[in-house]
Amino acid sequence: MGILQMPHGRPGVILIDWHATLVDTHDAMYHAVDDVLPRLEELGLLSRLLTPETSKTFEDAKLVRYVREHRRLHPKIVSQRKISRTDIFEVLFGDDSDAKLRAHQAFDDAYHRYVGAVHPLEADALDHLRALRALGILLGVITNRNRAFMEHELALLEEGRWIPLFDTVVCGSDGGRRKPAPDMLLRALDNLRNAGHEVSRENCWYLGDSTTDVIAAREAGVTALFYNGAGWDQAWLDKIFPGTVRHPHRPHAVVGNLGELVALARHMLAQDMRVTRAKTQ
């Protein structure tokens, strides 16, 4: 997979993940995960953990083994702050949707004790989002987060100045399956259509920082963009997106920051305009 791969077409709508793509809520997230993992047996989830042998990568196997033995995350994972709770639950439970649902519910029960300060992941994120809106692109947020937490964080973030930027916000507590299932992305497109916008899967991009985000986008039939804010090198990207029969989903393109997303959108819109002009001549 090449980092410089291009999306298939112009963006009419860009849906974006919340935590670790747009904002930093790492402290609260890891505190809540720390509350959930010691309760795995009580929650009936200890026996639902994957075995190290069935893990996707060697690193995933190490995480599963450590959680099985210690009921917590390895301090190195916490200090690196590069993996989301959604990916943690994917690594631990794989395709067991019921186990992941229980884990997410337990997480939500714990998260309310820690939700507080929320900051843009990039200092100029607001400017880049406004630049996308200026291009005529609809914007939406897709998050596994509980809606009450999401609305609270949106109101706090830069005194609520982000709220008018988003044409739709779909949360994990809205019903249906959470990511990596495609349901939330498809719901966002339905919301936009119901609001009178002409949107399709072909002109929709989804940007997220996790493998679950990429899987959700590919399953939804939209353009999958991986946000490499953690700065993973190419070898690691190839490892987490191996393109195998068992793990086939890979992003259409990779961006390192929101500025690259804006530049990519401008490029694809310009390309589309040139093609349109050529057809009419």
Stockholm file with secondary structure:
# STOCKHOLM 1.0

chainA/1-281         MGILQMPHGRPGVILIDWHATLVDTHDAMYHAVDDVLPRLEELGLLSRLLTPETSKTFEDAKLVRYVREHRRLHPKIVSQRKISRTDIFEVLFGDDSDAKLRAHQAFDDAYHRYVGAVHPLEADALDHLRALRALGILLGVITNRNRAFMEHELALLEEGRWIPLFDTVVCGSDGGRRKPAPDMLLRALDNLRNAGHEVSRENCWYLGDSTTDVIAAREAGVTALFYNGAGWDQAWLDKIFPGTVRHPHRPHAVVGNLGELVALARHMLAQDMRVTRAKTQ
#=GR chainA/1-281 SS CCTTCCCSSCCSEEEEESBTTTEECHHHHHHHHHHHGGGTTTTTCGGGSCCGGGCSSHHHHHHHHHHHHHSSCCHHHHHHTCCCHHHHHHHHHTTCHHHHHHHHHHHHHHHTTTCCCCEESSTTHHHHHHHHHHTTCEEEEEESSCHHHHHHHHHHGGGGTTGGGCSEEEEGGGSSCCTTSSHHHHHHHHHHHHTTCCCCGGGEEEEESSHHHHHHHHHHTSEEEEECTTCCCHHHHHHHSCCCSSSCCCCSEEESSHHHHHHHHHHHHHHHHHHHHHHHC
#=GC SS_cons         CCTTCCCSSCCSEEEEESBTTTEECHHHHHHHHHHHGGGTTTTTCGGGSCCGGGCSSHHHHHHHHHHHHHSSCCHHHHHHTCCCHHHHHHHHHTTCHHHHHHHHHHHHHHHTTTCCCCEESSTTHHHHHHHHHHTTCEEEEEESSCHHHHHHHHHHGGGGTTGGGCSEEEEGGGSSCCTTSSHHHHHHHHHHHHTTCCCCGGGEEEEESSHHHHHHHHHHTSEEEEECTTCCCHHHHHHHSCCCSSSCCCCSEEESSHHHHHHHHHHHHHHHHHHHHHHHC
//
